[in-house]
Amino acid sequence: MRIDIDTDVCIGAGQCALTAPQVFTQDDDGFSTLTDDHADHLADPLIREAARACPVSAITVG
């Protein structure tokens, strides 16, 4: 599974980190990024839910 975060679109709402905290976190500026061990959790069904929860559709999952 591939996860992309469009950093030009992300507004730092944090819905992804709240929905799938083992995969998403926020950087020092508050924008979404992947956790260091996100590859260990790629089967987590909450990843797609986190992408849907993004208010600006900055996350794509494929």
DSSP file (Angstrom, degrees, kcal/mol; ACC not computed):
  #  RESIDUE AA STRUCTURE BP1 BP2  ACC     N-H-->O    O-->H-N    N-H-->O    O-->H-N    TCO  KAPPA ALPHA  PHI   PSI    X-CA   Y-CA   Z-CA
    1    1 A M              0   0    0      0, 0.0     2,-0.4     0, 0.0    41,-0.0   0.000 360.0 360.0 360.0 139.5    0.0    0.0    0.0
    2    2 A R        -     0   0    0      2,-0.0    60,-2.8    40,-0.0     2,-0.5  -0.934 360.0-165.9-113.0 133.9    1.2    3.5   -0.8
    3    3 A I  E     -A   61   0A   0     -2,-0.4     2,-0.4    58,-0.2    58,-0.2  -0.982   6.1-174.0-120.8 124.9    0.3    6.5    1.2
    4    4 A D  E     -A   60   0A   0     56,-2.7    56,-2.4    -2,-0.5     2,-0.5  -0.965   9.4-163.3-120.5 136.3    0.9   10.0   -0.1
    5    5 A I  E     -A   59   0A   0     -2,-0.4     2,-1.2    54,-0.2    54,-0.2  -0.973  16.4-142.5-116.7 117.8    0.4   13.2    1.8
    6    6 A D    >>  -     0   0    0     52,-3.2     4,-2.2    -2,-0.5     3,-1.3  -0.679  14.7-169.6 -80.2 100.7    0.2   16.4   -0.3
    7    7 A T  T 34 S+     0   0    0     -2,-1.2    -1,-0.2     1,-0.3    51,-0.0   0.683  82.8  61.5 -69.6 -17.1    2.0   18.8    1.9
    8    8 A D  T 34 S+     0   0    0      1,-0.1    -1,-0.3    50,-0.1    -2,-0.1   0.723 113.6  35.7 -77.1 -21.0    0.9   21.7   -0.3
    9    9 A V  T <4 S+     0   0    0     -3,-1.3    -2,-0.2    49,-0.1    -1,-0.1   0.750  91.0 106.6-100.4 -32.4   -2.7   20.9    0.5
   10   10 A C     <  -     0   0    0     -4,-2.2    21,-0.1    48,-0.2    -5,-0.0  -0.203  42.4-174.6 -56.1 134.9   -2.4   19.8    4.1
   11   11 A I        -     0   0    0     19,-0.0    -1,-0.1    20,-0.0    20,-0.1   0.339  45.9-111.9-111.8   3.1   -3.8   22.4    6.6
   12   12 A G        +     0   0    0      1,-0.1    -2,-0.1    20,-0.0    19,-0.0   0.801  63.3 149.7  74.8  29.8   -2.7   20.4    9.8
   13   13 A A        -     0   0    0      1,-0.1    18,-0.1    19,-0.0    -1,-0.1   0.810  47.0-142.3 -65.8 -29.0   -6.2   19.6   11.0
   14   14 A G     >  +     0   0    0     16,-0.1     4,-1.9    11,-0.1     5,-0.2   0.534  59.7 129.6  82.9   7.0   -4.9   16.4   12.5
   15   15 A Q  H  > S+     0   0    0      1,-0.2     4,-2.0     2,-0.2     5,-0.2   0.854  73.0  53.6 -63.3 -33.5   -7.8   14.2   11.7
   16   16 A C  H  > S+     0   0    0      2,-0.2     4,-3.0     1,-0.2     8,-0.3   0.926 108.7  48.1 -66.5 -43.7   -5.5   11.6   10.2
   17   17 A A  H  4 S+     0   0    0      1,-0.2    -1,-0.2     2,-0.2    -2,-0.2   0.835 113.4  48.3 -66.6 -32.6   -3.4   11.4   13.4
   18   18 A L  H  < S+     0   0    0     -4,-1.9    -1,-0.2     2,-0.1    -2,-0.2   0.859 116.9  42.2 -72.8 -35.5   -6.5   11.1   15.5
   19   19 A T  H  < S+     0   0    0     -4,-2.0    -2,-0.2     1,-0.2    -3,-0.2   0.898 133.9  14.0 -80.4 -42.8   -7.9    8.3   13.3
   20   20 A A    >X  +     0   0    0     -4,-3.0     4,-2.6    -5,-0.2     3,-1.9  -0.601  67.4 167.6-134.3  72.2   -4.8    6.2   12.7
   21   21 A P  T 34 S+     0   0    0      0, 0.0    -1,-0.1     0, 0.0    -4,-0.1   0.663  74.6  62.9 -66.7 -16.6   -2.1    7.3   15.2
   22   22 A Q  T 34 S+     0   0    0      1,-0.1    18,-0.1    19,-0.1    19,-0.1   0.641 117.8  28.2 -79.1 -12.6    0.1    4.4   14.4
   23   23 A V  T <4 S+     0   0    0     -3,-1.9    12,-2.6     1,-0.2     2,-0.3   0.742 120.1  46.3-114.0 -39.8    0.5    5.6   10.8
   24   24 A F  E  <  +B   34   0B   0     -4,-2.6     2,-0.3    -8,-0.3    10,-0.2  -0.834  54.3 158.0-113.7 146.9    0.1    9.4   10.9
   25   25 A T  E     -B   33   0B   0      8,-2.9     8,-2.4    -2,-0.3     2,-0.4  -0.827  37.1-105.8-144.2-175.8    1.5   12.0   13.1
   26   26 A Q  E     -B   32   0B   0     -2,-0.3     6,-0.2     6,-0.2     5,-0.0  -0.959  26.7-131.8-121.8 141.4    2.1   15.8   12.9
   27   27 A D    >   -     0   0    0      4,-3.1     3,-2.0    -2,-0.4     6,-0.0  -0.096  44.1 -82.0 -78.6-176.1    5.5   17.5   12.3
   28   28 A D  T 3  S+     0   0    0      1,-0.3    -1,-0.1     2,-0.1    -2,-0.0   0.731 132.3  52.2 -62.0 -23.0    6.8   20.4   14.3
   29   29 A D  T 3  S-     0   0    0      2,-0.1    -1,-0.3     3,-0.0     3,-0.1   0.444 121.3-106.8 -92.4  -1.3    4.8   22.8   12.2
   30   30 A G  S <  S+     0   0    0     -3,-2.0     2,-0.2     1,-0.3    -2,-0.1   0.489  75.9 132.6  92.3   3.9    1.6   20.8   12.8
   31   31 A F        -     0   0    0      1,-0.1    -4,-3.1   -18,-0.1    -1,-0.3  -0.604  62.1 -95.3 -91.8 152.2    1.4   19.3    9.3
   32   32 A S  E     +B   26   0B   0     -6,-0.2     2,-0.3    -2,-0.2    -6,-0.2  -0.307  49.2 159.4 -68.8 144.2    0.7   15.6    8.7
   33   33 A T  E     -B   25   0B   0     -8,-2.4    -8,-2.9    -6,-0.0     2,-0.3  -0.945  41.7 -93.3-152.3 167.2    3.5   13.1    8.2
   34   34 A L  E     -B   24   0B   0     -2,-0.3   -10,-0.3   -10,-0.2   -11,-0.1  -0.628  41.4-111.2 -87.5 145.7    3.9    9.4    8.4
   35   35 A T    >   -     0   0    0    -12,-2.6     3,-1.5    -2,-0.3     4,-0.2  -0.300  29.9-109.8 -68.2 160.4    5.2    7.8   11.6
   36   36 A D  T 3  S+     0   0    0      1,-0.3     3,-0.3     2,-0.1    -1,-0.1   0.838 119.2  39.1 -61.1 -33.8    8.7    6.2   11.5
   37   37 A D  T >  S+     0   0    0      1,-0.2     3,-1.7   -15,-0.1     4,-0.3   0.046  76.2 122.1-106.1  26.6    7.2    2.7   11.8
   38   38 A H  G X   +     0   0    0     -3,-1.5     3,-2.0     1,-0.3    -1,-0.2   0.806  64.9  68.1 -59.0 -29.9    4.2    3.3    9.6
   39   39 A A  G >  S+     0   0    0     -3,-0.3     3,-0.8     1,-0.3    -1,-0.3   0.776  92.5  60.3 -63.0 -24.7    5.3    0.4    7.3
   40   40 A D  G <  S+     0   0    0     -3,-1.7    -1,-0.3     1,-0.2    -2,-0.2   0.607 108.8  44.0 -74.9 -10.8    4.6   -2.0   10.1
   41   41 A H  G X   +     0   0    0     -3,-2.0     3,-2.0    -4,-0.3    -1,-0.2   0.088  69.7 120.2-122.7  21.9    0.9   -0.9   10.1
   42   42 A L  T <  S+     0   0    0     -3,-0.8    -1,-0.1     1,-0.3    -2,-0.1   0.657  72.8  60.7 -66.8 -14.8    0.0   -0.8    6.4
   43   43 A A  T 3  S+     0   0    0     -3,-0.2    -1,-0.3    -4,-0.1    -2,-0.1   0.487  74.7 121.4 -87.2  -2.9   -2.7   -3.4    6.9
   44   44 A D    X   -     0   0    0     -3,-2.0     3,-1.7     1,-0.2     4,-0.4  -0.452  57.2-150.7 -64.9 119.4   -4.5   -1.1    9.3
   45   45 A P  T 3> S+     0   0    0      0, 0.0     4,-0.9     0, 0.0     3,-0.5   0.679  90.3  73.6 -66.4 -15.1   -8.1   -0.5    7.9
   46   46 A L  H 3> S+     0   0    0      1,-0.2     4,-2.5     2,-0.2     5,-0.2   0.632  77.7  77.2 -73.6 -11.8   -8.1    2.9    9.7
   47   47 A I  H <> S+     0   0    0     -3,-1.7     4,-2.0     2,-0.2    -1,-0.2   0.946  97.3  43.6 -62.1 -47.4   -5.6    4.2    7.1
   48   48 A R  H  > S+     0   0    0     -3,-0.5     4,-2.1    -4,-0.4    -1,-0.2   0.875 113.0  52.5 -66.3 -36.3   -8.4    4.6    4.5
   49   49 A E  H  X S+     0   0    0     -4,-0.9     4,-1.9     2,-0.2    -1,-0.2   0.892 107.4  52.5 -65.3 -38.4  -10.7    6.1    7.1
   50   50 A A  H  X S+     0   0    0     -4,-2.5     4,-0.8     2,-0.2    -2,-0.2   0.895 108.1  50.9 -63.6 -39.9   -8.0    8.6    8.0
   51   51 A A  H >< S+     0   0    0     -4,-2.0     3,-0.7     1,-0.2     8,-0.3   0.909 111.5  47.7 -63.7 -41.5   -7.7    9.6    4.3
   52   52 A R  H 3< S+     0   0    0     -4,-2.1    -1,-0.2     1,-0.2    -2,-0.2   0.816 107.3  57.6 -67.7 -29.8  -11.5   10.1    4.2
   53   53 A A  H 3< S+     0   0    0     -4,-1.9    -1,-0.2    -5,-0.2    -2,-0.2   0.665  78.0 108.9 -76.1 -15.8  -11.4   12.1    7.4
   54   54 A C    X<  -     0   0    0     -4,-0.8     3,-1.1    -3,-0.7     5,-0.1  -0.471  63.8-149.1 -65.0 121.1   -9.0   14.7    5.9
   55   55 A P  T 3  S+     0   0    0      0, 0.0    -1,-0.2     0, 0.0    -4,-0.0   0.682  95.7  36.5 -68.7 -16.2  -11.0   17.9    5.4
   56   56 A V  T 3  S-     0   0    0      0, 0.0    -2,-0.1     0, 0.0    -3,-0.0   0.255 107.1-118.9-118.9  11.9   -8.9   18.9    2.4
   57   57 A S    <   +     0   0    0     -3,-1.1   -47,-0.1    -6,-0.2    -5,-0.1   0.885  60.7 148.7  54.0  45.0   -8.3   15.5    0.8
   58   58 A A        +     0   0    0    -49,-0.1   -52,-3.2    -7,-0.1     2,-0.5   0.595  50.3  75.3 -82.1 -11.2   -4.5   15.8    1.2
   59   59 A I  E     -A    5   0A   0     -8,-0.3     2,-0.4   -54,-0.2   -54,-0.2  -0.884  57.1-175.3-110.3 130.0   -4.1   12.0    1.7
   60   60 A T  E     -A    4   0A   0    -56,-2.4   -56,-2.7    -2,-0.5     2,-0.4  -0.970   5.5-164.1-120.3 141.6   -4.2    9.4   -1.0
   61   61 A V  E      A    3   0A   0     -2,-0.4   -58,-0.2   -58,-0.2    -2,-0.0  -0.984 360.0 360.0-125.6 130.0   -4.0    5.7   -0.4
   62   62 A G              0   0    0    -60,-2.8   -59,-0.2    -2,-0.4    -1,-0.1   0.388 360.0 360.0-147.6 360.0   -3.3    3.2   -3.2
